[in-house]
């Protein structure tokens, strides 16, 4: 183990390793707080593909464009952080789901519905929503 540590320290300074450790702990605690807050505030039919979603539809087109760019950047950060959390401490799948929900790309709603339709993930989300007295998520029936 000491040999592995020596090799790592040869390529990465101790300050960087300490910073990465602190960032990992802060990210882990942040996701434990942020993910439940986000999932509890979603409408129960948010992942139902039969219900249309319009984001910032009553705002000025320039403001809407800037908002969509920012939303997509934040979504990409959440998605990448969630992917990293598959290997690091954190709620990887839930974080990736939030990232996908924020990004805009073709057939996104179907992907979201498929992710949330996983019985394990849906059970975790609905249990979390139940603790905050929110109705369970509804999904469109399979065709």
N, C-alpha and C positions, 0 to 999 in steps of 0.2 A: 504494500500500500504506500509506503514511503517513496518507493521508486516512481509510482504513478504520480504522486503529488509533486515530486521533483520535476518530472517531465512537464506537468501542467504549469508549474511555476516558471519553467524555462520559457514558455510561450506566452503566458498571461500573467501580468503583474498582480501582486497581492491586492492592491487597491481596487483593481477591476473585479477580482473575485469577490471581495467584500461588497462592492457596489451591486454586483449581480445577485448576491445573496439577499441583501437588503431589498432590492427591487422585487425579487421573487416572493419574499415574505409580505411586502406591502401589496403586491398584486394578488396574492392568495387571500389576504384579509379583505382587500377591496372587492374581489369577486364574491366573497361570502356575504358581503353587504349589498352590493349593487345588483347582482343577478336576481335575488329574490324580490327586490324592490321593483325591478323592471317587469318581471314575469307576473307579479301580483297586480300591477297597474294596467296590464293589457286587457282590452275588452275580451269577454269570453269567446266571441266569434272571430277574433283576430286571425286565426289560422284557417278559418272556413273559406275555401276558395270560391264559394258561391256568393260571398259578400264582397263587393268592390271596395277598394281602399283608395282614398285620394289624400295625398299628403300636401299640405299647404295650398289647397286649391283656391282659396280666397285671397291669396297674397299676390303682390306685384310679381310679374314674371322674372324679373332680375333677382329679386329676393328669393324666389322659389329656386332658381338655378343655383344661387350661392348656397342655399340651404341643402339642396340635393348633393352638391359637391362635398360639403362638410359632412353630411350624413354618410355618404359613401366612404369617405376617408375614415371616419370613426368606425364604421362597420368593418372595414378591412383590418383596422387595428384590433378590434374585438375578435374577428375571425382568426387572425394570426396568433393572438394571445391564447385563444382557445385551443388552437392546434398545438402550441407549445405546452399548454397545460395537460395535454394528453400524456406528456412525458415528465412534466414538472407538477408540483402540487397545485391544485385548483380544480375548478369545475369546468373541464375542457369542453364537453359536449354542449352544456348549457351556454357557455360563453360563445362557442362557435354558432349556435342557434341565434343568439342575439346579434352577432355580426352579420350573419346571412340575412336576418330580418331588416337590418339597416341598409344593406346594399341593394342596388337596383341592377338587375340583369334579367335576360329572358328566361322564362319558366321558373322564376324564383318562387312564386307562390306554391307551385307543385312540389318543389324541393323542400320548402318549409313544412308543407303538410305531410310529406313523407317522413321528414325528421321527427316532427312532433307526433306523428302517428305510431312511432315505435312505442309499444306498450310500456316498456320500462321508463322511458323518458316522459311520456305522458302521465304516467303514475306519479313520478317525482314532482312534476310541475303541478298537477292537480292536488297532491298532498300539501304542497307549499301554499297553493291558493286557498285550500280549505282552512289552513291554520290562520289565515287572515280574513276568513269569512267571505271569500270571493267564490263565485260560481265556477265550476270546472270548465275547461276549454272545450269548445265544440268543434268538431271537424266535419267536413262534407263526407257523406257516405261514399265508399268505394264504388266506382261505376261497374 
